[in-house]
Amino acid sequence: MTDAAAAKHSVLTWADRNRTYRWDGEGIAGMPILIKDNIETRDMPTTAGSLALSQNSPGRDSPLVARLRTAGAVILGKTNLSEWANFRSSASIPGWSAVGGQTENAFDAARTPCGSSAGSAVAVAIGLAPAAIGTETDGSITCPASVNGVVGFKPTVGLVSRTHVIPIAASQDTPGPIARTVREVSWVLTAIAGSDPRDPATVEADSRKRDYAAILNRRALHGARIGAMRFSLSTYSAETRALFELAVRRMRAAGAEIVDVTQGPADHEKIGNWEFQVLVTEFKHGLNAYLASTRPDQVKARTLRQLIAFNASQPREMQFFGQEMFERAQAAPDIDAPAYLKARARSRRAAGPDGIDRMMSRYRVIALIAPTTSRAATLDRNDNDRMQGSASQLPAVAGYPHLTVPMGRDRGMPVGISFIAGKWQDARVLTLGYAFEYVNRSNGVVK
């Protein structure tokens, strides 16, 4: 594992390194928590890893950070990320930003940390903090958590406020916790969940949120009917598939009924194109609104168009990859365009009602499972050891909860198992993941 002291520079963009913190291990009062550097805190810059935002310090806490402070958490610092949350270029380097440099995988510096919440996952994995906050649009919490051997949770979109979080797409963006265990994730989620009048997506959050730690039950697998998404397994590495079969056997031994889901959504192959149309359209709209909320004396680029010009003038920004995603977003239609509205409706229906919901109903299951992804790819783009398989797209596009829990090692590298369910079924996903975590750590024995 990467040495924690040596890794600090690449994982943390800002941190208070001169204090000591005490945390008694129960609840989040006194817990040191790190914040991804696209989430505003009143006392640190928020840059999204971009030199254009290096002085962006509007002096305000995002609502989720304010909730953490109220609950007694210690905001320890900011974590590095894939610049602009991996949305500047299709060739962007996971875990790299012009502000923070390269974040390394916690288990092998020659392999990707995945992204975009790379610093948050690596910081937890190497022990810099017991928990961190990441953000996800599609895989940005669950992938880095999986390949760095920690727990990551993407909540239902609308359970946690996105106000003062640098956006990609309002349809899919959500902050979420990364921690060492499901219980720690549940403590943090309980603190940050809730309605925010400035974020219309959260209108139901107060009525939906729960004390997520209080409902955890290590026997939750007993009698649970769970669907294994076998239609997708061929996309994963052989080693990860073998680990998944072991996980299935252990869940069955714990009393779960595992049902083979052999048929995926009818429009599964079309979702990616629709999703991309939605993301590029919403990115331009959301980012321009965010930039307008910043201080002109701190952020000179006031629009996406001006950011594109800024990047083109900065050698450090452009030394490894370009900005074709920015350019596609700038050229995208407005959010009232028929093409965008049609793509959004189609993608949501295909992933949600005709996807996760239909699979759960057809196979009469309460949740779905699959490997999160396979082992982390090497950073050498000339070899063929690439990332294989992903469970993130359906819950990301649908806006449904997605939990990844460590499952085992693929050629010595961590891989996670994903638990997915319908909208607002966050508590169910967490308690099933908690029960699996217990069973897996005890080699299938439930006491």
Disulfide bonds with the S-S distance in Angstrom:
Cys114-Cys143 1.93
